[in-house]
Amino acid sequence: MHRNSLNAKTLFILSAAGSLAITAMLGAPRWALAQDLLTLRGPGSGIGATFRNALLDSNAGGSRSVVVSTVQSDSPAATAGIRAGDRVAEFDGVGVRDTRHLTQLVAETPPGRTVNLTVVRDGRTRVLRVTPMLERSGG
């Protein structure tokens, strides 16, 4: 028996452009191994804004938040009323942990789907409606 032969219960985890494609081969014939092993993903959706991590409160360790750094003119973010300095609390009902998490949430949103973005501006919570669009590659 060859050690290189594939077992029917082998779990494959492949990474492509930051996304994971997981395929559990449970009793699948060996000819089917070439199928469903890799999910290719483009750049995903974007809103035309950049973000940075920041401390909300420097006392007692403080909690982290995500702050909007820049907003491109004529972007979905600008259309939604997002401003530099806004603190992002939620994206589509999901609490935002850090910039990486927010970027992932935006990228995974289908282009053209409008979602709620909860921000804190001047101490007040605001719910804005933003429609991510397909990011252009090759930039």
Sequence and secondary structure as in RCSB ss.txt:
>XXXX:A:sequence
MHRNSLNAKTLFILSAAGSLAITAMLGAPRWALAQDLLTLRGPGSGIGATFRNALLDSNAGGSRSVVVSTVQSDS
PAATAGIRAGDRVAEFDGVGVRDTRHLTQLVAETPPGRTVNLTVVRDGRTRVLRVTPMLERSGG
>XXXX:A:secstr
  TTS  TT EEEEEETTEEEEEE SS  GGGGGSSS     S EE SEEEEEEES  GGG  EEEEEEEE TTS
HHHHHT  TT EEEEETTEE  SHHHHHHHHHTS TT  EEEEEEETTEEEEEEE  EE  S  
